[in-house]
Amino acid sequence: MHFLDRRVLLISGKGGVGRTTVTVALARAAARAGKRTLVCEIANPEGGPSAIGRLLGLDGVGPEPVAVGPRLDACHLWARTGHARFLQSVLPGKALVRAALRSRAVDKFLTAAPSFHEMGLFYHLLTLLRAERDGRRRHELIVLDMPATGHTLALTGLPEILLRLMPTGPIAAALREGQAVLNDPDQGAAWVVTLPEQLPVTEAIELLAGLSETEMPAGGVLLNRMPPDPFTPAERAALDGWIEGRQVFGEVAFRRIEAAAEARARLEDRVEVPVLTLPELGDEPVPGLVGALANYMAVDGGGR
């Protein structure tokens, strides 16, 4: 199934692999394909700049979706917003909710208690999945930029952890509702962004194993910044033999192409999900790079 047929995509991967750029490009490609799309990031509790906002030409984004283009909205996920919305669903009246959120004891519990930060993020995401407009889903697809590998596994493993502690009640009901989407391979998928280098490939393989343990369906791997290879096998063999033992201008770039091919082969050998390659697009400014990747995904289906 094509990635655009899901309801929610979690985009993960270690820092520096171009994860946020790929996330925004995927969202733009989905919007261009006619999907009502929401692109999200997880907000820093201390505030600060918005990574997806920068790529979309915004000063920042907030917890409510805002239009950033045809069929494309953006927002951030914030644990505090999820906590507030959950309390609103179980407490009678906004005054009680405001009083609870102003309480230092409650605030410390929600921010420091194990898994409750992730619970806030989870519930905020759930409310976005529920949202409707004019009698239909407000967003057909939600693309979420996960800030780091550990956050992805913390979020996808959350339902199992908390359901052991609280098998009944409103929290359990919300967790099961979210599970019904995230853990359904026809609705949810995690995509791992990596680079054609040995260490990022190793980390991608480990992340896929972790996702399997949390029962989160893996859509595949997006191998980003794959260098072009202009050589035929015969040309490569001839050049390889000629370069050996010499100091040649361009050798580093030549060897990098070879190393990238080896990394991709290792990745394809070790994982059971599709590996889609995204090309290296040079030194374009980042917004231009996002547009170029979006065009590539829309036309080429992600390098398949």
N, C-alpha and C positions, 0 to 999 in steps of 0.2 A: 504494500500500500504506500502511496506517495505521502511524504511528510505533511503535505497541506491537507490531508484528509483527517488529521487528528483534531482534537479540541484544545489540547495544551501540549506545548513542547518545552522541556527544560533543557537549556543549553549550558553545558558545563565544560570544565577543562581548567588546567592550571593557568596561572597568570602569565601573560605575555604571548599567548598563542593566537590572539586576535578574536577571542570569544565574543566580546561585546560588538565588534564590527560585524562578525558573522551573524549575531543575533538580530541586529538592526537590518542587515541585508536580507535575512530570511523573512522578517516581518514585511519589508518593502516588497519582496517578491510575492508574498502571499496576498498583499493588498492589490498588487497589479494583476494577480490572477483572479481577482474578484471576491476574495474573502474579506469579510469584516474582521479586521485584525487588531489585536491589542498587544503592544510590546511593553514589557515591564522590566524593571530592575529592582533589586532588594536595596532599600534605602539604608544609608548609614545612620545609626541612631544619633550620632553627634552632628548630623547634617553634612554639608560639604557639596562639592560639585556633582552634577549628574552626568554619568558617562554616556547614557543613551541620549540625554538631553543635548550634550555637546555634538553628537553625531547627527542629531535631528535639527540642529540650529536653534535650540531652546536654551534659555538661561537655566532652566531646571524643570523638573516635573514633580507633581504632587500625588497624593493618594487617590485622587479621582481622575478617571481617564479624560484626556483632552485630545481634541482632533489635531493631528500633525500632518495630515494629507488625506487624499481621497481613500476612504475605507480604512484609514490607519489612525489609531489612537495610541497614546502613551500614558503611562503612570508608573509610580513606584509602589512596591509592596513595603509596608511598614508594620512591624509587629504591634506597635502602639495602636494603629488603626484597627488591626484584627482584634486586639483585646477589647477595644471600645465597642466594636460591632458585635462581638460575642456577648459582652455584658448587656448591650441593648436588647439582645434576643432573649435574655433570661431574667432581667430585672424589670420590675414594673415602673417605668417612668424614667425620663432622661435626667431628672434631678438626682436620682439615686446613682445613675451611671457616672455623672460628673463628680459626685461626691466620692464614689469609689476610686475613680482615676486620680483624684487629688490627694487621696490618702497615701502617705509615704509608705506605710506598711504594705498596702496592696501593690504600689509601684515597685517596691523592692522584690516582692514575691513574683510578680509577673516578669521582671527583668532578670532576676537571679535564679529562680527555681529551675531545675533541670528540665529542658524541653519546652518550657513555656514561651520562650522567645520564638522558637520554631512554630509553636501552636498559634501564636499571633499571626505569623506570616501565612501559615496554612489556612487560617480562617479568613484572612483578607483575600487570599486567592480564591477560596470557595465562594465568597460573596461576588467576586468578579465573574466567576463561572455561572452563578445564578442569575446575573443581571439580565434584564430584558428591556426591550424598547419596542413600542408599537406591536406588542404581542409576539415578538420573536426574540431569540437570543441577541443581546446587544453585540456580542463578539462571537464569531464562529471559530476563531482561533486565537489562543493566547500564547505568546512566545515570551518566555521568562529567562532573562540573563542571570544565571546563578553566579555569585561572586567568587566562589572557590569550590574545589572538589568536596571538602568537608561539609560545606553548607548543603550541597546537593544530597549527600548521604544522610545528613541530619534531618532534612525535610522529608525525603522519601522513606526513611526508617521510622519517622515519628508515629504514624498510626499504630504500628505493631507495639512500640514501646508503651505508649499511653493507654492503649486498649487493654494491656495486661494489668495496668494499675487501676483503670476506670472502665470496666467493661459495659457499664450502663450509664445513662444520664445524658444530658445535652452535649457534653464534650464528646462522648462516645458516638452519639448520633452524627455529629458534624464530621468526625474522623471517618466514619464509614461512608458518609456521603461523598467526601473527597476521595476516598479510596476507590469508590465505584468509577470515578473518572480516571484518576492517575494510574491505577493498576490495571485498567482495561486496555489491552494492546490496540484496540480499535479507537481509543480516545486519547490516551496519553503516551508520550514517549520522551525519553531522555536522549539527547544527542551530545556526543563528546567531541569537542574541538581539540585538535592537536596539530603538531607540526611534523614534517617528515625528518625527524631527528630521533636518535635512540632514546634519550631520557624522556622527552614528551610522549613517545610511543609507549614506553614502559608504564608511565603513569596513566595513560589512557587505558591500557589493558587492565591495570589494577582497578581503575574506576569502574569499568564495565563489570568486573567481578563483584565489586561492592554493590552496584545497582541490582545485580541478580539476587544478592542476598536480601535486599529490601523489597524484592518482587516488583521493582519498577521496570517496565518494559524499556528496552534499549532500541531506539530506532536505528542507530548506526553511528559511524564516526565520520566527522568532517575533517579531512586532512587538508589543512590550510597552508597557503603559500608554497605550493608544489612548484619547484622551478621547471621551466620548459626544458625539454631534452631535444635538441635539434639533430642528434646524431643517430645514424643507423647502427645496428650491432657491429657491422663490419668496420664502420668508421671509428666506433668507440674502441674496438680491439686494436686497430692500427694506431690510434692516438695514444692509447694506454701503453703500448710497447715503446712508442717513440719518446714519450715523456719520461719514462722510467730512468732515473739517474740523472735527469737534467733539471735545471731551474728554468722554468718556462712561464712567461707571462700568461695568466689565465688558468694556470693549473688549479688554483683554489676553487674557482668556479666550476671547472671540469670535475674535480673530485666531489664537489658538493652535489652535483647532479647524480653522481654515482651513489653517494651516501644516502640521498633522498630516496632513490629507487630501492635501495636495500632496506631502509626503514619502512617503506610502504609494503614491501614484500613480507617483512617480518610481521607487520600489523595484520595484513590479510591472512597470514598463516595462523595467527594466534586468536583471532576473534571470529565469531559466527554471525556477525551482523554486517550489513553493507558498509563499505568504506568508499566514501565519495570524496573526490579530490577537487579542491578549489585552487585556481591558478595563482601564482605570484604575479601581482599586478604593478610592480615597480614602486616608484616613489610619489605616486599621486597623493594630494592632500586627502586626509581621512574621509571627509564627506564624499569626495569624488570616488574614493575606493569603495565606500558602501554602495553607491549607485552602480558602479561597475560590477560589483559582486551580485547585486540584486538582478541586474540585467543578465548576468551569466547564469544565475540560478533559474531565472524565468525561462530562458531559452534552452539551456542545456540540462535542466533538471538536476543541478547540483553535481555535474561532472560525471554522471553515470554513463 
